[in-house]
């Protein structure tokens, strides 16, 4: 849930490009909240569809 992301992320809105640091921070927060060890590739298209970032640019 994007609303659970604290502080500096509150101003982020779907549809903008996020830099790698923000993406990694977001993924780390998601791992903590969802109690999972690994975020697999199936989640990237889901996040992309929500407009958080483009999976095609992830990791480049």
N, CA, C and O of each residue as an XYZ file, in Angstrom:
240
protein
N       0.853     -1.194      0.000
C       0.000      0.000      0.000
C       0.883      1.237      0.000
O       1.636      1.483      0.943
N       0.780      2.007     -1.068
C       1.625      3.191     -1.226
C       1.446      4.166     -0.070
O       2.384      4.879      0.288
N       0.257      4.205      0.514
C      -0.027      5.151      1.595
C       0.775      4.848      2.858
O       0.919      5.707      3.728
N       1.292      3.637      2.958
C       2.076      3.266      4.132
C       3.514      3.765      4.045
O       4.232      3.768      5.045
N       3.936      4.187      2.853
C       5.303      4.665      2.682
C       5.444      6.017      3.369
O       4.707      6.951      3.053
N       6.384      6.132      4.307
C       6.481      7.337      5.124
C       7.237      8.490      4.471
O       7.952      8.325      3.483
N       7.049      9.651      5.063
C       7.900     10.803      4.841
C       8.157     11.209      3.414
O       7.262     11.671      2.707
N       9.418     11.027      2.994
C       9.871     11.588      1.733
C       9.191     10.982      0.518
O       9.321     11.518     -0.582
N       8.463      9.872      0.684
C       7.817      9.239     -0.460
C       6.362      9.681     -0.634
O       5.733      9.347     -1.637
N       5.831     10.420      0.325
C       4.411     10.768      0.275
C       4.053     11.610     -0.942
O       2.927     11.556     -1.436
N       5.036     12.400     -1.427
C       4.740     13.286     -2.546
C       4.798     12.571     -3.890
O       4.412     13.139     -4.912
N       5.278     11.328     -3.896
C       5.379     10.595     -5.152
C       3.994     10.190     -5.638
O       3.136      9.778     -4.858
N       3.802     10.316     -6.930
C       2.508      9.955     -7.507
C       2.728      8.970     -8.655
O       3.782      8.986     -9.291
N       1.744      8.118     -8.922
C       1.854      7.205    -10.056
C       2.072      7.980    -11.345
O       1.555      9.083    -11.520
N       2.848      7.381    -12.244
C       3.061      7.986    -13.548
C       4.364      8.749    -13.683
O       4.692      9.227    -14.769
N       5.123      8.872    -12.578
C       6.403      9.559    -12.677
C       7.534      8.543    -12.714
O       7.380      7.407    -12.266
N       8.673      8.966    -13.255
C       9.838      8.087    -13.260
C      10.545      8.212    -11.921
O      10.810      9.320    -11.454
N      10.849      7.081    -11.305
C      11.582      7.095    -10.048
C      13.031      6.716    -10.319
O      13.314      5.881    -11.179
N      13.943      7.332     -9.581
C      15.340      6.953     -9.765
C      15.626      5.632     -9.063
O      14.807      5.142     -8.285
N      16.788      5.062     -9.343
C      17.102      3.718     -8.850
C      17.071      3.638     -7.329
O      16.628      2.637     -6.768
N      17.538      4.686     -6.664
C      17.577      4.670     -5.202
C      16.180      4.577     -4.615
O      15.940      3.808     -3.684
N      15.265      5.355     -5.157
C      13.885      5.328     -4.672
C      13.257      3.971     -4.938
O      12.542      3.438     -4.089
N      13.520      3.410     -6.108
C      12.977      2.095     -6.436
C      13.487      1.046     -5.454
O      12.714      0.232     -4.949
N      14.787      1.070     -5.188
C      15.369      0.084     -4.275
C      14.817      0.266     -2.867
O      14.501     -0.710     -2.186
N      14.702      1.525     -2.431
C      14.119      1.787     -1.110
C      12.698      1.257     -1.048
O      12.302      0.644     -0.057
N      11.926      1.494     -2.110
C      10.541      1.041     -2.149
C      10.464     -0.486     -2.089
O       9.648     -1.050     -1.360
N      11.327     -1.143     -2.867
C      11.330     -2.605     -2.861
C      11.696     -3.151     -1.487
O      11.118     -4.139     -1.034
N      12.658     -2.507     -0.819
C      13.043     -2.949      0.521
C      11.890     -2.790      1.504
O      11.656     -3.661      2.342
N      11.171     -1.674      1.399
C      10.009     -1.456      2.262
C       8.940     -2.503      1.979
O       8.328     -3.042      2.902
N       8.718     -2.790      0.692
C       7.723     -3.793      0.329
C       8.108     -5.157      0.900
O       7.248     -5.887      1.394
N       9.384     -5.501      0.837
C       9.824     -6.788      1.383
C       9.537     -6.868      2.874
O       9.103     -7.908      3.370
N       9.777     -5.769      3.595
C       9.530     -5.756      5.031
C       8.038     -5.880      5.329
O       7.636     -6.653      6.199
N       7.220     -5.119      4.606
C       5.788     -5.096      4.891
C       5.107     -6.392      4.495
O       4.175     -6.836      5.166
N       5.565     -7.006      3.407
C       4.893     -8.188      2.897
C       5.481     -9.465      3.477
O       5.014    -10.564      3.178
N       6.529     -9.314      4.324
C       7.142    -10.462      4.984
C       7.600    -11.508      3.969
O       7.397    -12.706      4.163
N       8.217    -11.043      2.890
C       8.757    -11.969      1.905
C      10.245    -11.708      1.743
O      10.725    -10.604      2.000
N      10.967    -12.732      1.317
C      12.417    -12.613      1.218
C      12.851    -12.074     -0.138
O      13.862    -11.379     -0.242
N      12.093    -12.393     -1.164
C      12.490    -12.012     -2.514
C      11.292    -11.434     -3.257
O      10.177    -11.950     -3.173
N      11.549    -10.355     -3.983
C      10.518     -9.839     -4.882
C      10.836    -10.380     -6.268
O      11.854    -10.022     -6.859
N       9.971    -11.239     -6.786
C      10.286    -11.869     -8.064
C       9.799    -11.015     -9.232
O       9.149     -9.986     -9.049
N      10.130    -11.468    -10.422
C       9.868    -10.669    -11.619
C       8.381    -10.452    -11.874
O       8.012     -9.532    -12.604
N       7.525    -11.278    -11.287
C       6.090    -11.102    -11.491
C       5.590     -9.798    -10.889
O       4.582     -9.247    -11.332
N       6.307     -9.301     -9.863
C       5.857     -8.067     -9.229
C       6.193     -6.836    -10.046
O       5.524     -5.811     -9.914
N       7.223     -6.912    -10.895
C       7.638     -5.736    -11.653
C       6.540     -5.224    -12.581
O       6.277     -4.021    -12.594
N       5.885     -6.096    -13.364
C       4.795     -5.600    -14.214
C       3.632     -5.041    -13.409
O       2.971     -4.096    -13.839
N       3.382     -5.626    -12.235
C       2.305     -5.120    -11.386
C       2.619     -3.704    -10.941
O       1.767     -2.818    -11.009
N       3.857     -3.491    -10.482
C       4.253     -2.162    -10.043
C       4.279     -1.194    -11.215
O       3.909     -0.028    -11.077
N       4.721     -1.686    -12.376
C       4.750     -0.828    -13.557
C       3.339     -0.398    -13.934
O       3.114      0.750    -14.317
N       2.386     -1.329    -13.824
C       1.007     -1.003    -14.187
C       0.426      0.048    -13.260
O      -0.484      0.784    -13.640
N       0.954      0.121    -12.040
C       0.516      1.148    -11.105
C       1.243      2.466    -11.346
O       0.937      3.478    -10.715
N       2.218      2.447    -12.273
C       2.897      3.674    -12.650
C       4.078      4.042    -11.782
O       4.580      5.162    -11.872
N       4.538      3.123    -10.940
C       5.638      3.472    -10.043
C       6.961      3.565    -10.791
O       7.778      4.440    -10.504
N       7.176      2.671    -11.745
C       8.357      2.751    -12.590
C       8.174      1.792    -13.752
O       7.273      0.953    -13.741
N       9.022      1.916    -14.741
C       8.955      1.010    -15.885
C       9.882     -0.168    -15.649
O      11.083      0.005    -15.441
N       9.324     -1.348    -15.683
C      10.126     -2.538    -15.430
C      11.256     -2.667    -16.448
O      12.313     -3.217    -16.139
N      11.036     -2.162    -17.651
C      12.053     -2.270    -18.690
C      13.300     -1.466    -18.349
O      14.382     -1.756    -18.858
N      13.157     -0.451    -17.486
C      14.305      0.357    -17.104
C      14.910     -0.091    -15.785
O      15.967      0.401    -15.391
N      14.265     -1.003    -15.109
C      14.751     -1.456    -13.810
C      16.083     -2.168    -13.968
O      16.229     -3.056    -14.808
N      17.044     -1.775    -13.161
C      18.331     -2.436    -13.171
C      19.302     -1.918    -14.202
O      20.437     -2.390    -14.261
N      18.893     -0.955    -15.025
C      19.810     -0.414    -16.033
C      20.601      0.747    -15.462
O      21.426      1.334    -16.162
